[in-house]
Amino acid sequence: MTELSTPSVNPSPLEPKNAPSGSPTGSRRHALALCAAAVVIVALGACGFAVAYPQYMPDSIGEIVEDMTGANAHPVTLQRPAAAPLSAVAMLGKEIFFDTSLSASGKQSCATCHSPAHAYGPPNDLAVQLGGEHMTLQGYRPPPSLMYLYRQPNFSIGPDSAENDDNPANLAQLASQAAGTQRAQKTAGAAPAAAEMVPQGGLFWDGRVDTLQQQASGPMLNPVEMANKDDGEVLRKLQNARYAKTMMQLFGPNIFKDQRLAVAEAMFAVARYQVEDPSFHPYTSKYDYWLEGKARLSRAELRGLHLFNDPDKANCAGCHLSKPSRDGLPPMFTDFQYEALGVPRNTALTQNHDPHFFDMGICGPFRTDLKDQTQYCGMFLTPTLRNSATRHAFFHNGIYNNLDDVMAFYNARNTDPARFYPRGADGKPEKYNDIPPAYRANVDVKDAPFDRKFGEQPAMTDQDMRDIVAFLHTLTDGYGQQH
């Protein structure tokens, strides 16, 4: 053997090279292998259970699983309206809702501007809808969706006056009392502060009526909508309608002898249709199912939700409340309050061709009881964001037709106003140019993301805004039927 040769090494008595399976060493190895396998199996099982049922995990683990999988770590049970057959009055209301003969043109019904196939909103991308006797006149504002209005509270300023029905509130007096109160800042995730100090509730963009019956009546006599000259003309059309006999059966044989009563009962029937038919309030969006643990959000949708609720980013939930109520009612994505956002003037609207005309919301011109409460000029109702991804006209003047432009405006209105407003004679952007200069101080500059100053970094990146738009698409009803 040379010095470069390697001597053979005998196996150590302590580490047999090929220990028989029945030896003590083999048994130990086998036991260790089984233990390791068991640990792996238990770990995999725990992971699988966490993924499948994140709601049963500790909050920290549930949130990790939520981020990984898009599953809701804290599912809830939502309380939806009970389904029931439509009453005879609601069925009559459905016929009236789709009846074009009630318009001066004979071509327009409630459903023309409030299409069931478009979340009971406009079926096209016009800023405002066309109406009038020849269907050639522009409307004043984009028709809102009729969905979920059964939960809209009455218009109020200050504490709810429902408990004082014997002494109805004087709105002008309440507005004057609240005039000196500083507006509370709205922050996503925080309880609404001083809500009683701002206008809230009501229907239409300015809250000028409280009931669905009143809302249905409005377009009947509006010259740029269904354009009937008076209630007498509406009455004659109801008398000649195919459902005239049904009206007499429901409201009595003399119903058409009282003009105001006949029209009121017809509009009441339309209101009952909106309240009773489940298609007006289905709560079948992906987000609703996610809240219940029955759907998972994509990474973009989940990021969008987090940004939507982030008080330092989009802060959307400051006004568009995203959490279910304590009693399990699905979120409405509105606080029912009014805001002055200062959106750009839409010069495509006929009414805006007059440089002296301004649609100032609560203080006029279509609402007149609060015309002297100038602290509300430029304020319009905060709409629900449910089904907002189906719309093609946003804000009270329809200035934008897609959510991307809406998000860009929210994000950079103050940091880069030249993107949105025309330049004035001094060469500077004329911010809030759809509000008279005397009332531009009413515009919200306190709540994020409007709290940024000119030249500062906007609250959101382009990717942030795309993710929020992805989340807004989860608020579209019909997810349950598609999956």
C-alpha positions as CSV (number, residue, x, y, z in Angstrom):
1,M,0.0,0.0,0.0
2,T,1.4,3.3,-1.0
3,E,1.1,6.5,1.1
4,L,-1.4,7.8,-1.5
5,S,-3.7,4.8,-1.1
6,T,-6.8,5.2,1.0
7,P,-7.3,2.4,3.5
8,S,-10.7,0.9,3.7
9,V,-12.9,2.3,6.5
10,N,-14.9,-0.2,8.5
11,P,-18.4,0.9,9.5
12,S,-18.6,2.3,13.0
13,P,-20.4,0.2,15.4
14,L,-22.4,3.2,16.3
15,E,-23.5,3.9,12.7
16,P,-24.1,0.7,10.9
17,K,-23.9,1.0,7.2
18,N,-27.0,-1.0,6.5
19,A,-28.8,-1.4,9.8
20,P,-31.6,-3.9,9.7
21,S,-35.1,-2.3,9.9
22,G,-35.7,-4.0,13.1
23,S,-32.6,-2.7,14.8
24,P,-32.9,0.2,17.4
25,T,-31.2,2.7,15.0
26,G,-33.6,1.8,12.1
27,S,-36.6,2.1,14.4
28,R,-35.5,5.6,15.5
29,R,-35.0,6.7,11.9
30,H,-38.4,5.3,11.0
31,A,-40.1,7.1,13.9
32,L,-38.4,10.4,13.1
33,A,-39.6,10.1,9.5
34,L,-43.1,9.4,10.6
35,C,-43.0,12.4,13.0
36,A,-41.7,14.6,10.2
37,A,-44.4,13.4,7.9
38,A,-47.0,14.0,10.5
39,V,-45.8,17.5,11.1
40,V,-45.9,18.2,7.4
41,I,-49.4,16.7,7.1
42,V,-50.6,18.7,10.1
43,A,-49.0,21.9,8.8
44,L,-50.5,21.4,5.3
45,G,-53.9,20.6,6.9
46,A,-53.7,23.7,9.0
47,C,-52.8,25.8,6.0
48,G,-55.6,24.3,4.0
49,F,-58.0,24.9,6.8
50,A,-56.8,28.5,7.1
51,V,-57.2,29.1,3.4
52,A,-60.7,27.5,3.3
53,Y,-61.9,29.0,6.5
54,P,-60.0,32.2,7.3
55,Q,-62.8,33.3,9.6
56,Y,-61.9,30.7,12.1
57,M,-58.3,31.8,12.3
58,P,-56.8,34.5,14.6
59,D,-57.1,37.9,13.1
60,S,-53.4,38.1,12.2
61,I,-53.5,34.8,10.3
62,G,-56.9,35.6,8.7
63,E,-55.6,38.8,7.3
64,I,-52.6,37.1,5.8
65,V,-54.8,34.5,4.2
66,E,-57.1,37.3,3.0
67,D,-54.1,39.0,1.3
68,M,-53.0,35.7,-0.2
69,T,-56.3,34.4,-1.5
70,G,-58.7,37.3,-1.6
71,A,-61.1,35.5,0.8
72,N,-62.9,37.6,3.5
73,A,-61.3,36.8,6.8
74,H,-64.4,38.2,8.6
75,P,-67.5,37.1,6.8
76,V,-70.9,38.3,7.9
77,T,-74.5,37.5,7.2
78,L,-76.3,40.2,5.2
79,Q,-80.0,41.0,5.7
80,R,-81.7,41.2,2.4
81,P,-85.4,42.2,1.8
82,A,-87.6,39.2,1.8
83,A,-88.8,38.1,-1.6
84,A,-92.5,38.0,-2.2
85,P,-94.9,38.2,-5.2
86,L,-95.7,41.7,-6.3
87,S,-99.0,43.2,-5.0
88,A,-101.7,44.2,-7.4
89,V,-100.7,47.8,-7.0
90,A,-97.0,47.1,-7.7
91,M,-98.0,45.2,-10.8
92,L,-100.0,48.2,-12.0
93,G,-97.0,50.3,-11.2
94,K,-94.8,48.1,-13.4
95,E,-97.2,48.7,-16.4
96,I,-97.1,52.4,-15.8
97,F,-93.3,52.4,-15.5
98,F,-92.9,51.0,-19.0
99,D,-95.8,53.0,-20.6
100,T,-94.5,55.4,-23.3
101,S,-98.0,56.7,-24.0
102,L,-97.8,58.8,-20.9
103,S,-95.3,61.2,-22.5
104,A,-95.9,64.0,-24.9
105,S,-93.8,62.4,-27.5
106,G,-95.4,58.9,-27.1
107,K,-91.8,57.6,-27.1
108,Q,-90.6,58.0,-23.5
109,S,-91.4,56.1,-20.4
110,C,-89.8,55.9,-16.9
111,A,-87.8,53.0,-18.3
112,T,-86.4,55.0,-21.1
113,C,-84.1,56.9,-18.8
114,H,-84.1,54.2,-16.1
115,S,-83.3,51.0,-18.0
116,P,-83.6,47.7,-16.0
117,A,-80.7,46.4,-18.2
118,H,-78.5,49.3,-17.0
119,A,-79.1,49.2,-13.2
120,Y,-82.2,51.4,-13.7
121,G,-80.0,54.2,-15.1
122,P,-79.5,55.7,-18.5
123,P,-78.9,53.1,-21.3
124,N,-76.4,55.3,-23.3
125,D,-73.4,57.5,-22.8
126,L,-75.1,60.9,-23.1
127,A,-74.3,63.4,-20.4
128,V,-78.0,64.1,-20.0
129,Q,-80.9,62.4,-21.6
130,L,-83.1,63.8,-24.4
131,G,-86.8,64.4,-23.9
132,G,-89.6,66.9,-24.6
133,E,-92.4,66.7,-27.1
134,H,-90.1,65.8,-30.0
135,M,-87.4,64.0,-27.9
136,T,-84.9,66.7,-28.9
137,L,-84.5,68.7,-25.7
138,Q,-81.6,68.1,-23.3
139,G,-82.4,67.2,-19.7
140,Y,-80.9,69.3,-16.9
141,R,-79.0,66.6,-15.1
142,P,-78.1,63.0,-15.6
143,P,-80.8,60.7,-14.3
144,P,-79.7,58.8,-11.2
145,S,-80.1,55.1,-10.8
146,L,-83.4,54.1,-9.2
147,M,-81.8,51.2,-7.4
148,Y,-81.7,51.0,-3.6
149,L,-83.7,54.2,-3.1
150,Y,-86.1,52.4,-0.7
151,R,-83.4,53.1,2.0
152,Q,-83.0,56.8,1.2
153,P,-83.9,58.9,4.2
154,N,-86.0,62.1,4.0
155,F,-84.2,65.3,3.4
156,S,-83.1,66.9,6.7
157,I,-80.8,69.4,8.3
158,G,-80.1,68.7,11.9
159,P,-81.5,65.9,14.0
160,D,-84.1,63.6,12.4
161,S,-87.5,65.3,12.7
162,A,-89.4,62.1,12.5
163,E,-89.9,62.1,16.2
164,N,-91.4,65.6,15.9
165,D,-94.0,65.0,13.2
166,D,-96.5,67.2,14.9
167,N,-94.0,70.1,14.5
168,P,-92.3,69.6,11.1
169,A,-88.9,71.2,10.8
170,N,-88.5,74.5,9.1
171,L,-85.5,73.7,6.8
172,A,-84.5,77.3,6.2
173,Q,-84.5,77.9,10.0
174,L,-82.4,74.8,10.6
175,A,-80.0,75.7,7.8
176,S,-79.6,79.2,9.3
177,Q,-78.8,77.7,12.7
178,A,-76.2,75.4,11.2
179,A,-74.6,78.1,9.1
180,G,-72.0,79.0,11.7
181,T,-71.0,75.4,12.4
182,Q,-67.6,74.3,11.0
183,R,-68.0,71.4,8.6
184,A,-66.7,68.1,10.1
185,Q,-63.9,66.4,8.3
186,K,-64.8,63.0,6.8
187,T,-62.4,60.2,7.3
188,A,-62.7,56.6,6.0
189,G,-63.2,54.1,8.8
190,A,-64.2,56.7,11.4
191,A,-67.7,57.2,12.6
192,P,-69.4,60.2,10.7
193,A,-68.8,63.3,12.8
194,A,-71.4,66.0,13.2
195,A,-73.6,64.5,10.5
196,E,-76.5,66.5,11.8
197,M,-74.8,69.8,10.8
198,V,-75.0,69.1,7.0
199,P,-77.9,68.5,4.6
200,Q,-78.7,64.8,4.1
201,G,-81.3,62.6,2.5
202,G,-83.9,63.3,-0.1
203,L,-84.3,62.4,-3.8
204,F,-83.0,63.9,-7.0
205,W,-79.5,65.5,-7.0
206,D,-80.8,68.4,-4.8
207,G,-83.0,66.4,-2.4
208,R,-86.1,68.4,-3.2
209,V,-88.6,65.6,-2.7
210,D,-88.7,62.8,-0.2
211,T,-90.9,60.0,-1.6
212,L,-90.7,57.7,-4.6
213,Q,-94.2,58.8,-5.4
214,Q,-93.1,62.4,-5.6
215,Q,-90.0,61.5,-7.6
216,A,-92.1,59.6,-10.2
217,S,-94.4,62.6,-10.6
218,G,-91.6,65.0,-11.4
219,P,-90.8,63.9,-15.0
220,M,-94.4,63.9,-16.0
221,L,-94.6,67.6,-16.2
222,N,-91.0,68.5,-16.8
223,P,-90.8,70.2,-20.3
224,V,-87.5,68.5,-21.1
225,E,-88.7,65.0,-20.1
226,M,-92.2,63.6,-20.5
227,A,-93.4,67.1,-21.1
228,N,-97.1,66.9,-20.2
229,K,-98.7,70.3,-19.9
230,D,-100.5,69.6,-16.7
231,D,-102.1,66.9,-14.6
232,G,-105.2,67.0,-16.8
233,E,-103.2,65.8,-19.7
234,V,-101.7,63.0,-17.6
235,L,-105.2,62.1,-16.4
236,R,-106.5,61.7,-20.0
237,K,-103.7,59.4,-20.9
238,L,-104.3,57.3,-17.8
239,Q,-108.0,57.0,-18.7
240,N,-107.0,55.7,-22.2
241,A,-104.3,53.4,-21.0
242,R,-104.7,49.6,-21.2
243,Y,-104.6,49.4,-17.4
244,A,-107.4,52.0,-16.8
245,K,-109.8,49.2,-15.7
246,T,-107.2,47.9,-13.3
247,M,-107.0,51.4,-11.7
248,M,-110.7,51.5,-11.2
249,Q,-110.7,48.0,-9.6
250,L,-107.9,49.0,-7.2
251,F,-108.8,52.6,-6.4
252,G,-112.6,52.7,-7.0
253,P,-114.9,53.3,-10.0
254,N,-114.8,57.1,-9.5
255,I,-111.0,57.4,-9.5
256,F,-110.8,59.3,-12.7
257,K,-113.3,61.9,-11.5
258,D,-110.6,63.4,-9.2
259,Q,-107.7,64.5,-11.4
260,R,-105.1,65.0,-8.6
261,L,-106.1,61.8,-6.8
262,A,-105.9,59.7,-10.0
263,V,-102.4,60.9,-10.9
264,A,-101.2,60.5,-7.3
265,E,-102.5,56.9,-7.1
266,A,-100.8,56.1,-10.4
267,M,-97.5,57.5,-9.1
268,F,-98.0,55.6,-5.8
269,A,-98.3,52.4,-7.9
270,V,-94.9,53.2,-9.5
271,A,-93.4,53.7,-6.1
272,R,-94.8,50.4,-4.9
273,Y,-93.2,48.7,-7.9
274,Q,-89.8,50.1,-7.0
275,V,-90.2,49.1,-3.4
276,E,-91.5,45.6,-4.0
277,D,-89.7,44.3,-7.1
278,P,-86.4,42.7,-6.0
279,S,-84.6,43.9,-9.1
280,F,-84.4,47.4,-7.5
281,H,-82.5,46.1,-4.5
282,P,-81.0,42.6,-5.2
283,Y,-77.6,43.0,-3.3
284,T,-76.1,40.4,-5.7
285,S,-72.7,42.1,-6.3
286,K,-69.4,40.3,-6.0
287,Y,-68.7,42.5,-3.0
288,D,-71.9,41.4,-1.3
289,Y,-70.9,37.8,-1.7
290,W,-67.3,38.5,-0.6
291,L,-68.7,40.1,2.6
292,E,-70.6,36.8,3.2
293,G,-67.5,34.7,2.5
294,K,-69.0,33.3,-0.8
295,A,-66.6,35.0,-3.3
296,R,-62.9,35.9,-3.4
297,L,-61.5,39.2,-4.7
298,S,-58.7,39.3,-7.1
299,R,-55.4,40.9,-6.0
300,A,-56.3,44.2,-7.8
301,E,-59.8,44.2,-6.4
302,L,-58.5,43.6,-2.9
303,R,-55.9,46.3,-3.2
304,G,-58.6,48.6,-4.5
305,L,-60.7,47.9,-1.5
306,H,-57.9,48.7,0.9
307,L,-57.2,51.9,-0.9
308,F,-60.9,52.8,-1.0
309,N,-60.9,52.5,2.8
310,D,-57.5,54.1,3.4
311,P,-58.0,57.6,5.0
312,D,-54.7,58.7,3.7
313,K,-55.1,57.6,0.2
314,A,-58.5,57.6,-1.7
315,N,-60.5,58.0,1.5
316,C,-63.6,57.0,-0.6
317,A,-65.3,55.4,2.4
318,G,-65.3,58.8,4.2
319,C,-68.5,59.5,2.1
320,H,-69.2,56.1,0.4
321,L,-69.6,53.9,3.5
322,S,-68.4,50.4,2.7
323,K,-69.2,48.4,5.8
324,P,-72.5,46.6,6.7
325,S,-74.6,48.2,9.4
326,R,-74.6,46.7,12.9
327,D,-77.9,44.9,12.1
328,G,-76.5,43.3,9.0
329,L,-77.9,45.6,6.3
330,P,-75.6,45.6,3.3
331,P,-73.5,48.8,2.9
332,M,-75.1,51.5,0.7
333,F,-71.8,53.2,-0.4
334,T,-73.2,56.6,0.5
335,D,-73.6,58.6,3.7
336,F,-76.7,60.3,2.0
337,Q,-75.1,63.7,2.6
338,Y,-74.2,66.6,0.2
339,E,-70.9,67.8,-1.0
340,A,-69.5,70.6,-3.2
341,L,-66.8,69.0,-5.3
342,G,-66.3,71.8,-7.8
343,V,-66.4,69.6,-10.9
344,P,-65.6,71.4,-14.2
345,R,-68.5,73.1,-16.1
346,N,-69.9,71.0,-18.8
347,T,-70.1,73.3,-21.8
348,A,-71.9,70.7,-23.9
349,L,-75.1,71.3,-21.9
350,T,-77.6,73.6,-23.5
351,Q,-78.4,75.4,-20.2
352,N,-74.7,76.2,-19.7
353,H,-74.5,78.1,-23.0
354,D,-75.8,81.0,-20.9
355,P,-72.7,82.2,-19.0
356,H,-74.9,83.5,-16.2
357,F,-76.6,80.2,-15.5
358,F,-75.3,78.0,-12.7
359,D,-76.8,74.8,-11.3
360,M,-76.1,75.3,-7.6
361,G,-77.8,72.2,-6.3
362,I,-79.5,72.6,-2.9
363,C,-79.8,76.4,-3.3
364,G,-81.3,76.4,-6.8
365,P,-82.5,76.8,-9.4
366,F,-84.7,73.7,-9.3
367,R,-85.1,73.7,-5.6
368,T,-86.3,77.0,-4.2
369,D,-86.9,76.6,-0.4
370,L,-83.2,76.9,0.5
371,K,-82.2,79.5,-2.1
372,D,-81.0,81.9,0.5
373,Q,-78.8,79.4,2.3
374,T,-75.8,80.2,0.3
375,Q,-73.5,78.0,2.4
376,Y,-75.0,75.1,0.5
377,C,-74.6,76.5,-3.0
378,G,-72.8,74.0,-5.2
379,M,-73.7,71.0,-3.0
380,F,-75.2,67.9,-4.6
381,L,-76.3,64.5,-3.2
382,T,-73.6,61.9,-2.7
383,P,-74.9,59.0,-4.8
384,T,-74.4,55.3,-4.0
385,L,-71.5,53.7,-5.8
386,R,-73.4,50.5,-6.3
387,N,-73.5,49.7,-10.0
388,S,-71.4,52.8,-10.7
389,A,-69.3,50.8,-13.2
390,T,-72.4,50.5,-15.4
391,R,-72.8,54.3,-15.7
392,H,-71.6,56.6,-18.4
393,A,-72.4,59.9,-16.9
394,F,-70.9,61.1,-13.6
395,F,-71.6,64.0,-11.3
396,H,-74.6,66.4,-11.5
397,N,-73.6,67.7,-15.0
398,G,-72.4,64.5,-16.6
399,I,-69.0,66.0,-17.2
400,Y,-67.2,62.6,-17.1
401,N,-68.3,59.4,-18.8
402,N,-66.0,56.8,-17.2
403,L,-64.6,56.0,-13.8
404,D,-60.9,56.5,-14.9
405,D,-61.6,60.2,-15.5
406,V,-63.6,60.5,-12.2
407,M,-60.6,59.0,-10.3
408,A,-58.2,61.3,-12.0
409,F,-60.3,64.3,-11.1
410,Y,-60.5,63.3,-7.4
411,N,-56.7,62.6,-7.3
412,A,-55.4,65.7,-9.0
413,R,-58.1,68.4,-8.8
414,N,-56.0,70.5,-6.4
415,T,-52.5,69.4,-7.3
416,D,-52.8,69.9,-11.0
417,P,-56.0,71.9,-11.8
418,A,-54.9,72.8,-15.3
419,R,-55.8,69.2,-16.3
420,F,-59.4,69.9,-15.6
421,Y,-60.3,73.6,-15.8
422,P,-59.9,76.2,-18.6
423,R,-57.6,79.0,-18.1
424,G,-58.9,82.4,-17.2
425,A,-57.9,85.8,-18.5
426,D,-54.9,85.8,-16.2
427,G,-53.7,82.5,-17.6
428,K,-54.4,80.6,-14.4
429,P,-56.8,77.6,-14.3
430,E,-60.2,78.8,-13.3
431,K,-60.9,76.3,-10.5
432,Y,-64.5,75.3,-9.7
433,N,-65.7,77.2,-12.7
434,D,-69.2,75.7,-12.5
435,I,-69.9,77.6,-9.3
436,P,-70.2,81.4,-9.0
437,P,-67.0,82.9,-7.5
438,A,-68.9,84.0,-4.4
439,Y,-69.7,80.4,-3.4
440,R,-66.4,78.6,-4.3
441,A,-65.4,78.6,-0.7
442,N,-68.1,75.9,-0.2
443,V,-65.9,73.4,-2.1
444,D,-64.4,70.6,-0.1
445,V,-60.7,71.1,0.4
446,K,-60.3,69.4,3.8
447,D,-61.1,65.7,3.1
448,A,-58.5,63.5,1.5
449,P,-57.6,63.4,-1.3
450,F,-58.8,67.0,-1.8
451,D,-56.5,68.2,1.0
452,R,-53.4,68.2,-1.2
453,K,-52.0,71.5,-2.4
454,F,-51.0,72.7,-5.8
455,G,-47.8,71.1,-6.9
456,E,-47.8,68.4,-4.2
457,Q,-47.7,64.7,-4.9
458,P,-51.2,63.3,-5.5
459,A,-52.6,60.9,-2.9
460,M,-52.7,58.0,-5.4
461,T,-50.6,56.5,-8.1
462,D,-51.9,55.5,-11.5
463,Q,-51.9,51.8,-10.3
464,D,-53.8,52.8,-7.2
465,M,-56.5,54.3,-9.3
466,R,-56.7,51.3,-11.6
467,D,-57.1,49.0,-8.5
468,I,-59.9,51.2,-7.1
469,V,-61.7,51.0,-10.4
470,A,-61.3,47.2,-10.3
471,F,-62.9,47.2,-6.9
472,L,-65.7,49.4,-8.0
473,H,-66.6,46.8,-10.6
474,T,-67.2,44.4,-7.8
475,L,-70.2,46.6,-6.8
476,T,-72.1,45.7,-9.9
477,D,-75.2,43.5,-9.3
478,G,-75.7,40.2,-11.0
479,Y,-72.5,38.3,-9.9
480,G,-74.6,35.6,-8.3
481,Q,-76.3,34.8,-11.6
482,Q,-73.0,34.7,-13.5
483,H,-71.2,32.4,-11.0
